Every structure is written in C-alpha cells, then in structure tokens.
Amino acid sequence: MSDTKMGRPTEDPKPNKLTVRVNDETIEILDEYCKQNHVSRADGVRDGIKSLKQK
C-alpha cells in the first residue's frame, strides 16, 4: 500500500476560486474560443488572464 494520497494532482494547485458575471456576448466569445481550442471554460478564462500579462 502506498503512502501517497489519492485525489487531485498537486503539481499546479489552484486554491483560488473566481466567480464573475458576464453578458451574453462575452460568454459567446469565451465559448467560441474554448470550442476552437478544445479547452474548458475554466482553461479559457485562465488563458485570457495569462494574455493580460503579455500586454
């Protein structure tokens, strides 16, 4: 029996939760991005936030 814990991976923990309200146009933009890039909404939002750092 292993001493390692079962559950979510800990290589890149995400302890912070973010909740936002968006209008229909914004969610359509996000959903289209996610569909084209085969990512979840959460990953799409993360990608958008990371792109702010590049500006």
C-alpha distance matrix in Angstrom:
0.0 3.8 6.8 9.0 10.9 11.9 15.6 18.6 18.7 20.0 22.1 25.2 24.8 27.8 28.2 31.9 33.3 36.8 39.1 42.5 45.3 47.0 50.0 50.2 51.2 48.3 45.7 47.4 47.3 43.5 42.8 45.0 43.2 39.8 41.0 42.5 39.5 36.8 35.1 34.3 36.8 34.4 34.2 38.0 38.6 36.4 38.4 41.6 40.8 39.8 43.1 44.9 43.8 45.5 48.9
3.8 0.0 3.8 5.5 8.1 9.7 13.4 16.0 15.6 16.6 18.5 21.7 21.5 24.6 25.2 28.9 30.6 34.1 36.5 39.9 42.9 44.5 47.6 47.9 48.8 45.7 43.3 45.1 44.7 41.0 40.5 42.6 40.6 37.3 38.8 40.2 37.0 34.5 32.6 31.9 34.3 31.8 31.4 35.2 35.7 33.4 35.3 38.6 37.5 36.4 39.8 41.5 40.3 42.0 45.4
6.8 3.8 0.0 3.8 6.5 9.4 12.8 15.2 14.8 15.1 17.3 20.3 19.7 22.9 23.1 26.9 28.8 32.4 35.0 38.5 41.6 43.4 46.7 47.3 48.2 45.0 42.7 44.8 44.4 40.6 40.4 42.7 40.6 37.4 39.2 40.6 37.3 35.1 32.8 31.9 33.9 31.1 30.9 34.7 34.9 32.4 34.6 37.6 36.3 35.2 38.8 40.2 38.8 40.8 44.1
9.0 5.5 3.8 0.0 3.8 6.6 9.6 11.6 11.0 11.4 13.7 16.7 16.2 19.4 19.9 23.7 25.5 29.0 31.7 35.1 38.2 39.9 43.2 43.7 44.5 41.3 39.1 41.1 40.6 36.8 36.7 38.9 36.8 33.6 35.5 36.8 33.6 31.4 29.1 28.2 30.2 27.4 27.1 30.9 31.1 28.6 30.8 33.9 32.6 31.6 35.1 36.6 35.3 37.3 40.5
10.9 8.1 6.5 3.8 0.0 3.8 6.5 9.1 9.6 10.3 13.4 15.7 14.5 17.2 17.4 21.1 22.7 26.2 28.7 32.2 35.2 37.1 40.3 40.9 42.0 38.8 36.5 38.7 38.4 34.6 34.4 36.9 34.9 31.7 33.6 35.3 32.1 29.8 27.3 26.0 27.8 25.0 25.2 29.0 29.0 26.8 29.2 32.1 30.8 30.2 33.8 35.1 34.1 36.3 39.4
11.9 9.7 9.4 6.6 3.8 0.0 3.8 7.1 8.5 10.6 13.6 15.5 14.4 16.7 17.2 20.7 21.7 25.1 27.3 30.6 33.4 35.2 38.2 38.6 39.7 36.7 34.1 36.2 36.1 32.3 31.8 34.3 32.6 29.2 30.9 32.7 29.8 27.2 24.8 23.4 25.5 23.0 23.2 27.0 27.3 25.4 27.8 30.7 29.8 29.4 32.8 34.4 33.7 35.8 38.8
15.6 13.4 12.8 9.6 6.5 3.8 0.0 3.8 6.5 8.9 12.1 13.3 11.8 13.5 14.2 17.5 18.2 21.5 23.6 26.9 29.7 31.4 34.5 34.8 36.0 33.0 30.4 32.5 32.5 28.7 28.3 30.9 29.2 25.8 27.7 29.6 26.8 24.2 21.7 20.0 21.8 19.3 19.8 23.5 23.7 22.0 24.5 27.3 26.5 26.3 29.7 31.2 30.8 33.0 35.9
18.6 16.0 15.2 11.6 9.1 7.1 3.8 0.0 3.8 6.4 9.3 9.8 8.5 10.2 11.6 14.7 15.6 18.7 21.0 24.2 27.0 28.5 31.7 32.1 33.0 29.9 27.5 29.6 29.3 25.5 25.4 27.9 26.0 22.7 24.8 26.6 23.6 21.4 18.6 17.0 18.8 16.0 16.3 20.0 20.2 18.3 20.8 23.7 22.8 22.6 25.9 27.5 27.1 29.2 32.1
18.7 15.6 14.8 11.0 9.6 8.5 6.5 3.8 0.0 3.8 5.9 7.4 7.4 10.1 12.2 15.4 16.9 19.8 22.5 25.5 28.5 29.8 32.9 33.4 33.9 30.6 28.5 30.5 29.7 25.9 26.0 28.2 25.9 22.8 25.0 26.3 23.0 21.1 18.4 17.6 19.5 16.7 16.1 19.9 20.3 17.8 19.9 23.0 22.1 21.2 24.6 26.4 25.5 27.4 30.6
20.0 16.6 15.1 11.4 10.3 10.6 8.9 6.4 3.8 0.0 3.8 5.4 5.1 8.7 10.5 13.9 16.1 19.2 22.3 25.3 28.6 30.0 33.4 34.2 34.6 31.1 29.4 31.6 30.5 26.8 27.4 29.5 27.0 24.3 26.9 27.9 24.5 23.1 20.2 19.3 20.8 17.5 16.9 20.6 20.4 17.5 19.8 22.7 21.2 20.2 23.8 25.2 23.9 26.1 29.2
22.1 18.5 17.3 13.7 13.4 13.6 12.1 9.3 5.9 3.8 0.0 3.8 6.2 9.7 12.3 15.1 17.5 20.1 23.4 26.0 29.3 30.3 33.6 34.3 34.2 30.8 29.3 31.2 29.7 26.2 27.0 28.7 25.8 23.4 26.0 26.5 22.9 21.9 19.2 19.0 20.7 17.5 16.1 19.6 19.7 16.5 18.2 21.3 19.9 18.3 21.7 23.4 21.8 23.6 26.9
25.2 21.7 20.3 16.7 15.7 15.5 13.3 9.8 7.4 5.4 3.8 0.0 3.8 6.5 9.6 11.9 14.3 16.5 19.9 22.3 25.7 26.7 30.0 30.9 30.8 27.3 26.0 28.1 26.5 23.0 24.1 25.9 23.0 20.8 23.7 24.3 20.8 20.1 17.0 16.6 17.7 14.3 13.1 16.5 16.2 12.9 14.9 17.8 16.3 14.9 18.5 19.9 18.6 20.7 23.8
24.8 21.5 19.7 16.2 14.5 14.4 11.8 8.5 7.4 5.1 6.2 3.8 0.0 3.8 6.1 9.0 11.5 14.4 17.7 20.6 24.1 25.6 29.0 30.2 30.5 26.9 25.5 28.0 26.9 23.2 24.3 26.6 24.0 21.6 24.7 25.8 22.5 21.6 18.2 16.9 17.6 14.0 13.7 17.2 16.3 13.4 16.2 18.6 16.7 16.2 19.9 20.8 19.8 22.4 25.2
27.8 24.6 22.9 19.4 17.2 16.7 13.5 10.2 10.1 8.7 9.7 6.5 3.8 0.0 3.8 5.7 7.8 10.6 13.9 16.8 20.3 21.9 25.5 26.8 27.3 23.7 22.3 25.1 24.0 20.4 21.7 24.3 21.8 19.6 22.9 24.3 21.3 20.4 16.8 15.0 15.0 11.2 11.7 14.9 13.4 11.0 14.3 16.2 14.2 14.4 18.1 18.7 18.3 21.1 23.5
28.2 25.2 23.1 19.9 17.4 17.2 14.2 11.6 12.2 10.5 12.3 9.6 6.1 3.8 0.0 3.8 6.6 10.0 13.4 16.6 20.2 22.4 26.1 27.8 28.6 25.0 23.8 26.9 26.1 22.6 24.0 26.8 24.6 22.5 25.8 27.4 24.6 23.7 20.0 17.8 17.3 13.6 14.8 17.6 15.6 13.7 17.2 18.6 16.2 16.9 20.6 20.6 20.2 23.4 25.4
31.9 28.9 26.9 23.7 21.1 20.7 17.5 14.7 15.4 13.9 15.1 11.9 9.0 5.7 3.8 0.0 3.8 6.6 10.1 13.2 16.9 19.2 22.9 25.0 25.7 22.1 21.2 24.5 23.7 20.3 22.1 25.0 22.9 21.2 24.7 26.3 23.8 23.3 19.5 17.2 15.9 12.3 13.9 16.1 13.5 12.0 15.7 16.4 13.8 15.2 18.7 18.2 18.2 21.6 23.2
33.3 30.6 28.8 25.5 22.7 21.7 18.2 15.6 16.9 16.1 17.5 14.3 11.5 7.8 6.6 3.8 0.0 3.8 6.7 10.2 13.7 16.2 19.9 21.8 22.9 19.5 18.3 21.8 21.4 18.1 19.7 22.9 21.3 19.5 22.8 24.8 22.8 22.1 18.3 15.5 13.7 10.5 13.0 14.8 12.1 11.7 15.5 15.8 13.8 15.9 19.0 18.6 19.4 22.6 23.9
36.8 34.1 32.4 29.0 26.2 25.1 21.5 18.7 19.8 19.2 20.1 16.5 14.4 10.6 10.0 6.6 3.8 0.0 3.8 6.6 10.3 12.7 16.5 18.7 19.7 16.2 15.5 19.0 18.6 15.6 17.6 20.7 19.3 18.0 21.4 23.4 21.7 21.4 17.8 15.0 12.4 9.8 12.5 13.3 10.1 10.6 14.2 13.6 11.8 14.6 17.1 16.4 17.8 20.9 21.7
39.1 36.5 35.0 31.7 28.7 27.3 23.6 21.0 22.5 22.3 23.4 19.9 17.7 13.9 13.4 10.1 6.7 3.8 0.0 3.8 7.1 10.0 13.6 16.0 17.5 14.4 13.5 17.2 17.5 14.8 16.5 19.9 19.1 18.0 21.1 23.4 22.3 21.9 18.5 15.4 12.3 10.7 14.0 14.1 11.0 12.7 15.9 14.9 13.7 17.0 19.0 18.2 20.2 23.1 23.5
42.5 39.9 38.5 35.1 32.2 30.6 26.9 24.2 25.5 25.3 26.0 22.3 20.6 16.8 16.6 13.2 10.2 6.6 3.8 0.0 3.8 6.5 10.2 12.9 14.3 11.3 11.0 14.8 15.0 13.0 15.1 18.2 17.7 17.3 20.3 22.4 21.8 21.9 18.8 16.0 12.4 11.7 14.7 13.8 10.6 13.1 15.7 13.8 13.1 16.8 18.0 17.0 19.6 22.2 22.1
45.3 42.9 41.6 38.2 35.2 33.4 29.7 27.0 28.5 28.6 29.3 25.7 24.1 20.3 20.2 16.9 13.7 10.3 7.1 3.8 0.0 3.8 7.0 10.0 11.8 9.6 9.5 13.2 14.0 12.8 14.6 17.6 17.8 17.7 20.3 22.5 22.5 22.7 20.0 17.2 13.5 13.8 16.8 15.3 12.6 15.7 17.8 15.6 15.6 19.3 20.0 19.0 22.0 24.3 23.8
47.0 44.5 43.4 39.9 37.1 35.2 31.4 28.5 29.8 30.0 30.3 26.7 25.6 21.9 22.4 19.2 16.2 12.7 10.0 6.5 3.8 0.0 3.8 6.7 8.1 6.0 6.5 9.9 10.7 10.2 12.1 14.7 15.3 15.7 18.1 20.1 20.5 21.0 18.8 16.5 12.7 13.8 16.3 14.1 11.9 15.4 16.7 14.2 15.0 18.6 18.6 17.9 21.3 23.0 22.3
50.0 47.6 46.7 43.2 40.3 38.2 34.5 31.7 32.9 33.4 33.6 30.0 29.0 25.5 26.1 22.9 19.9 16.5 13.6 10.2 7.0 3.8 0.0 3.8 5.6 5.5 6.5 8.8 10.2 10.9 12.4 14.5 15.8 16.7 18.4 20.3 21.4 22.1 20.4 18.4 14.8 16.6 18.9 16.2 14.6 18.3 19.1 16.4 17.7 21.2 20.7 20.1 23.7 25.1 24.1
50.2 47.9 47.3 43.7 40.9 38.6 34.8 32.1 33.4 34.2 34.3 30.9 30.2 26.8 27.8 25.0 21.8 18.7 16.0 12.9 10.0 6.7 3.8 0.0 3.8 5.5 5.3 6.2 8.7 10.0 10.5 12.2 14.3 15.2 16.2 18.3 19.9 20.5 19.3 17.6 14.4 16.9 18.9 16.1 15.4 19.2 19.5 17.2 19.3 22.5 21.7 21.8 25.4 26.3 25.5
51.2 48.8 48.2 44.5 42.0 39.7 36.0 33.0 33.9 34.6 34.2 30.8 30.5 27.3 28.6 25.7 22.9 19.7 17.5 14.3 11.8 8.1 5.6 3.8 0.0 3.8 5.6 5.1 6.3 8.7 9.9 10.6 12.4 14.3 15.3 16.6 18.4 19.6 18.8 17.7 14.6 17.2 18.5 15.2 14.7 18.4 18.1 15.5 17.9 20.8 19.5 19.7 23.4 23.9 22.9
48.3 45.7 45.0 41.3 38.8 36.7 33.0 29.9 30.6 31.1 30.8 27.3 26.9 23.7 25.0 22.1 19.5 16.2 14.4 11.3 9.6 6.0 5.5 5.5 3.8 0.0 3.8 5.4 5.1 6.3 8.6 10.0 10.7 12.3 14.2 15.6 16.6 17.9 16.4 15.2 11.9 14.0 15.3 12.0 11.1 14.8 14.7 12.0 14.2 17.3 16.3 16.4 20.0 20.8 20.1
45.7 43.3 42.7 39.1 36.5 34.1 30.4 27.5 28.5 29.4 29.3 26.0 25.5 22.3 23.8 21.2 18.3 15.5 13.5 11.0 9.5 6.5 6.5 5.3 5.6 3.8 0.0 3.8 5.4 5.0 5.9 8.4 9.7 10.3 12.0 14.1 15.1 15.6 14.2 12.5 9.3 11.9 13.6 10.8 10.4 14.2 14.5 12.7 15.0 17.9 17.5 18.1 21.5 22.5 22.3
47.4 45.1 44.8 41.1 38.7 36.2 32.5 29.6 30.5 31.6 31.2 28.1 28.0 25.1 26.9 24.5 21.8 19.0 17.2 14.8 13.2 9.9 8.8 6.2 5.1 5.4 3.8 0.0 3.8 5.4 5.1 6.0 8.5 9.8 10.4 12.2 14.1 14.9 14.3 13.5 10.9 14.2 15.2 12.0 12.7 16.3 15.8 14.2 17.1 19.6 18.6 19.6 23.1 23.5 23.3
47.3 44.7 44.4 40.6 38.4 36.1 32.5 29.3 29.7 30.5 29.7 26.5 26.9 24.0 26.1 23.7 21.4 18.6 17.5 15.0 14.0 10.7 10.2 8.7 6.3 5.1 5.4 3.8 0.0 3.8 5.6 5.2 6.2 8.6 10.0 10.7 12.3 13.9 13.3 13.1 10.7 13.5 13.8 10.1 10.9 14.2 13.1 11.2 14.4 16.6 15.2 16.4 19.8 19.9 19.7
43.5 41.0 40.6 36.8 34.6 32.3 28.7 25.5 25.9 26.8 26.2 23.0 23.2 20.4 22.6 20.3 18.1 15.6 14.8 13.0 12.8 10.2 10.9 10.0 8.7 6.3 5.0 5.4 3.8 0.0 3.8 5.5 5.1 6.1 8.6 10.0 10.6 11.7 10.3 9.6 7.0 9.7 10.1 6.7 7.6 11.0 10.4 9.1 12.2 14.4 13.8 15.2 18.4 18.9 19.3
42.8 40.5 40.4 36.7 34.4 31.8 28.3 25.4 26.0 27.4 27.0 24.1 24.3 21.7 24.0 22.1 19.7 17.6 16.5 15.1 14.6 12.1 12.4 10.5 9.9 8.6 5.9 5.1 5.6 3.8 0.0 3.8 5.4 5.0 6.0 8.6 9.8 10.0 9.4 8.6 6.9 10.5 11.0 8.3 10.1 13.3 12.8 12.4 15.4 17.4 16.9 18.8 21.7 22.1 22.7
45.0 42.6 42.7 38.9 36.9 34.3 30.9 27.9 28.2 29.5 28.7 25.9 26.6 24.3 26.8 25.0 22.9 20.7 19.9 18.2 17.6 14.7 14.5 12.2 10.6 10.0 8.4 6.0 5.2 5.5 3.8 0.0 3.8 5.4 5.1 6.1 8.5 9.7 10.2 10.9 9.9 13.3 12.9 9.8 12.2 15.0 13.5 13.0 16.6 18.0 16.8 19.0 22.0 21.7 22.3
43.2 40.6 40.6 36.8 34.9 32.6 29.2 26.0 25.9 27.0 25.8 23.0 24.0 21.8 24.6 22.9 21.3 19.3 19.1 17.7 17.8 15.3 15.8 14.3 12.4 10.7 9.7 8.5 6.2 5.1 5.4 3.8 0.0 3.8 5.5 5.3 6.1 8.3 8.2 9.6 8.8 11.6 10.3 7.0 9.8 12.0 10.0 9.9 13.6 14.5 13.4 15.9 18.6 18.3 19.2
39.8 37.3 37.4 33.6 31.7 29.2 25.8 22.7 22.8 24.3 23.4 20.8 21.6 19.6 22.5 21.2 19.5 18.0 18.0 17.3 17.7 15.7 16.7 15.2 14.3 12.3 10.3 9.8 8.6 6.1 5.0 5.4 3.8 0.0 3.8 5.5 5.2 5.5 4.9 6.0 6.2 9.2 8.0 5.8 9.1 11.2 9.9 10.9 14.1 15.0 14.8 17.4 19.8 19.8 21.2
41.0 38.8 39.2 35.5 33.6 30.9 27.7 24.8 25.0 26.9 26.0 23.7 24.7 22.9 25.8 24.7 22.8 21.4 21.1 20.3 20.3 18.1 18.4 16.2 15.3 14.2 12.0 10.4 10.0 8.6 6.0 5.1 5.5 3.8 0.0 3.8 5.5 5.1 6.8 8.3 9.2 12.5 11.4 9.6 12.9 14.9 13.5 14.4 17.8 18.5 18.1 20.8 23.2 22.9 24.3
42.5 40.2 40.6 36.8 35.3 32.7 29.6 26.6 26.3 27.9 26.5 24.3 25.8 24.3 27.4 26.3 24.8 23.4 23.4 22.4 22.5 20.1 20.3 18.3 16.6 15.6 14.1 12.2 10.7 10.0 8.6 6.1 5.3 5.5 3.8 0.0 3.8 5.7 8.1 10.7 11.7 14.5 12.6 10.5 14.0 15.5 13.2 14.2 17.7 17.9 16.9 20.0 22.2 21.3 22.7
39.5 37.0 37.3 33.6 32.1 29.8 26.8 23.6 23.0 24.5 22.9 20.8 22.5 21.3 24.6 23.8 22.8 21.7 22.3 21.8 22.5 20.5 21.4 19.9 18.4 16.6 15.1 14.1 12.3 10.6 9.8 8.5 6.1 5.2 5.5 3.8 0.0 3.8 5.5 8.9 10.6 12.5 9.9 8.5 12.2 12.9 10.6 12.5 15.7 15.3 14.8 18.2 19.9 19.2 21.1
36.8 34.5 35.1 31.4 29.8 27.2 24.2 21.4 21.1 23.1 21.9 20.1 21.6 20.4 23.7 23.3 22.1 21.4 21.9 21.9 22.7 21.0 22.1 20.5 19.6 17.9 15.6 14.9 13.9 11.7 10.0 9.7 8.3 5.5 5.1 5.7 3.8 0.0 3.8 7.0 9.7 11.7 9.6 9.3 13.0 13.7 12.3 14.6 17.4 17.3 17.5 20.7 22.3 22.1 24.2
35.1 32.6 32.8 29.1 27.3 24.8 21.7 18.6 18.4 20.2 19.2 17.0 18.2 16.8 20.0 19.5 18.3 17.8 18.5 18.8 20.0 18.8 20.4 19.3 18.8 16.4 14.2 14.3 13.3 10.3 9.4 10.2 8.2 4.9 6.8 8.1 5.5 3.8 0.0 3.8 6.6 8.0 5.9 6.3 9.9 10.4 9.7 12.1 14.6 14.7 15.5 18.4 20.0 20.3 22.4
34.3 31.9 31.9 28.2 26.0 23.4 20.0 17.0 17.6 19.3 19.0 16.6 16.9 15.0 17.8 17.2 15.5 15.0 15.4 16.0 17.2 16.5 18.4 17.6 17.7 15.2 12.5 13.5 13.1 9.6 8.6 10.9 9.6 6.0 8.3 10.7 8.9 7.0 3.8 0.0 3.8 5.3 5.2 6.2 8.7 9.8 10.5 12.4 14.3 15.2 16.5 18.9 20.6 21.5 23.5
36.8 34.3 33.9 30.2 27.8 25.5 21.8 18.8 19.5 20.8 20.7 17.7 17.6 15.0 17.3 15.9 13.7 12.4 12.3 12.4 13.5 12.7 14.8 14.4 14.6 11.9 9.3 10.9 10.7 7.0 6.9 9.9 8.8 6.2 9.2 11.7 10.6 9.7 6.6 3.8 0.0 3.8 5.4 4.9 6.2 8.6 9.7 10.5 12.3 14.2 15.3 17.0 19.2 20.5 21.9
34.4 31.8 31.1 27.4 25.0 23.0 19.3 16.0 16.7 17.5 17.5 14.3 14.0 11.2 13.6 12.3 10.5 9.8 10.7 11.7 13.8 13.8 16.6 16.9 17.2 14.0 11.9 14.2 13.5 9.7 10.5 13.3 11.6 9.2 12.5 14.5 12.5 11.7 8.0 5.3 3.8 0.0 3.8 5.4 5.2 6.2 8.6 9.9 10.7 12.3 14.3 15.8 17.5 19.3 21.0
34.2 31.4 30.9 27.1 25.2 23.2 19.8 16.3 16.1 16.9 16.1 13.1 13.7 11.7 14.8 13.9 13.0 12.5 14.0 14.7 16.8 16.3 18.9 18.9 18.5 15.3 13.6 15.2 13.8 10.1 11.0 12.9 10.3 8.0 11.4 12.6 9.9 9.6 5.9 5.2 5.4 3.8 0.0 3.8 5.4 4.9 6.1 8.6 9.8 10.3 12.2 14.5 15.8 17.0 19.2
38.0 35.2 34.7 30.9 29.0 27.0 23.5 20.0 19.9 20.6 19.6 16.5 17.2 14.9 17.6 16.1 14.8 13.3 14.1 13.8 15.3 14.1 16.2 16.1 15.2 12.0 10.8 12.0 10.1 6.7 8.3 9.8 7.0 5.8 9.6 10.5 8.5 9.3 6.3 6.2 4.9 5.4 3.8 0.0 3.8 5.4 5.0 6.2 8.7 9.9 10.6 12.9 15.0 15.8 17.4
38.6 35.7 34.9 31.1 29.0 27.3 23.7 20.2 20.3 20.4 19.7 16.2 16.3 13.4 15.6 13.5 12.1 10.1 11.0 10.6 12.6 11.9 14.6 15.4 14.7 11.1 10.4 12.7 10.9 7.6 10.1 12.2 9.8 9.1 12.9 14.0 12.2 13.0 9.9 8.7 6.2 5.2 5.4 3.8 0.0 3.8 5.4 5.0 6.2 8.6 9.9 11.0 13.3 15.0 16.2
36.4 33.4 32.4 28.6 26.8 25.4 22.0 18.3 17.8 17.5 16.5 12.9 13.4 11.0 13.7 12.0 11.7 10.6 12.7 13.1 15.7 15.4 18.3 19.2 18.4 14.8 14.2 16.3 14.2 11.0 13.3 15.0 12.0 11.2 14.9 15.5 12.9 13.7 10.4 9.8 8.6 6.2 4.9 5.4 3.8 0.0 3.8 5.4 5.1 6.1 8.6 10.1 11.3 13.2 15.2
38.4 35.3 34.6 30.8 29.2 27.8 24.5 20.8 19.9 19.8 18.2 14.9 16.2 14.3 17.2 15.7 15.5 14.2 15.9 15.7 17.8 16.7 19.1 19.5 18.1 14.7 14.5 15.8 13.1 10.4 12.8 13.5 10.0 9.9 13.5 13.2 10.6 12.3 9.7 10.5 9.7 8.6 6.1 5.0 5.4 3.8 0.0 3.8 5.5 5.1 6.2 8.9 10.3 11.1 13.2
41.6 38.6 37.6 33.9 32.1 30.7 27.3 23.7 23.0 22.7 21.3 17.8 18.6 16.2 18.6 16.4 15.8 13.6 14.9 13.8 15.6 14.2 16.4 17.2 15.5 12.0 12.7 14.2 11.2 9.1 12.4 13.0 9.9 10.9 14.4 14.2 12.5 14.6 12.1 12.4 10.5 9.9 8.6 6.2 5.0 5.4 3.8 0.0 3.8 5.4 5.1 6.7 9.4 10.3 11.4
40.8 37.5 36.3 32.6 30.8 29.8 26.5 22.8 22.1 21.2 19.9 16.3 16.7 14.2 16.2 13.8 13.8 11.8 13.7 13.1 15.6 15.0 17.7 19.3 17.9 14.2 15.0 17.1 14.4 12.2 15.4 16.6 13.6 14.1 17.8 17.7 15.7 17.4 14.6 14.3 12.3 10.7 9.8 8.7 6.2 5.1 5.5 3.8 0.0 3.8 5.4 5.3 7.3 9.6 10.7
39.8 36.4 35.2 31.6 30.2 29.4 26.3 22.6 21.2 20.2 18.3 14.9 16.2 14.4 16.9 15.2 15.9 14.6 17.0 16.8 19.3 18.6 21.2 22.5 20.8 17.3 17.9 19.6 16.6 14.4 17.4 18.0 14.5 15.0 18.5 17.9 15.3 17.3 14.7 15.2 14.2 12.3 10.3 9.9 8.6 6.1 5.1 5.4 3.8 0.0 3.8 5.3 5.5 7.2 9.6
43.1 39.8 38.8 35.1 33.8 32.8 29.7 25.9 24.6 23.8 21.7 18.5 19.9 18.1 20.6 18.7 19.0 17.1 19.0 18.0 20.0 18.6 20.7 21.7 19.5 16.3 17.5 18.6 15.2 13.8 16.9 16.8 13.4 14.8 18.1 16.9 14.8 17.5 15.5 16.5 15.3 14.3 12.2 10.6 9.9 8.6 6.2 5.1 5.4 3.8 0.0 3.8 5.4 5.3 7.1
44.9 41.5 40.2 36.6 35.1 34.4 31.2 27.5 26.4 25.2 23.4 19.9 20.8 18.7 20.6 18.2 18.6 16.4 18.2 17.0 19.0 17.9 20.1 21.8 19.7 16.4 18.1 19.6 16.4 15.2 18.8 19.0 15.9 17.4 20.8 20.0 18.2 20.7 18.4 18.9 17.0 15.8 14.5 12.9 11.0 10.1 8.9 6.7 5.3 5.3 3.8 0.0 3.8 5.4 5.5
43.8 40.3 38.8 35.3 34.1 33.7 30.8 27.1 25.5 23.9 21.8 18.6 19.8 18.3 20.2 18.2 19.4 17.8 20.2 19.6 22.0 21.3 23.7 25.4 23.4 20.0 21.5 23.1 19.8 18.4 21.7 22.0 18.6 19.8 23.2 22.2 19.9 22.3 20.0 20.6 19.2 17.5 15.8 15.0 13.3 11.3 10.3 9.4 7.3 5.5 5.4 3.8 0.0 3.8 5.5
45.5 42.0 40.8 37.3 36.3 35.8 33.0 29.2 27.4 26.1 23.6 20.7 22.4 21.1 23.4 21.6 22.6 20.9 23.1 22.2 24.3 23.0 25.1 26.3 23.9 20.8 22.5 23.5 19.9 18.9 22.1 21.7 18.3 19.8 22.9 21.3 19.2 22.1 20.3 21.5 20.5 19.3 17.0 15.8 15.0 13.2 11.1 10.3 9.6 7.2 5.3 5.4 3.8 0.0 3.8
48.9 45.4 44.1 40.5 39.4 38.8 35.9 32.1 30.6 29.2 26.9 23.8 25.2 23.5 25.4 23.2 23.9 21.7 23.5 22.1 23.8 22.3 24.1 25.5 22.9 20.1 22.3 23.3 19.7 19.3 22.7 22.3 19.2 21.2 24.3 22.7 21.1 24.2 22.4 23.5 21.9 21.0 19.2 17.4 16.2 15.2 13.2 11.4 10.7 9.6 7.1 5.5 5.5 3.8 0.0
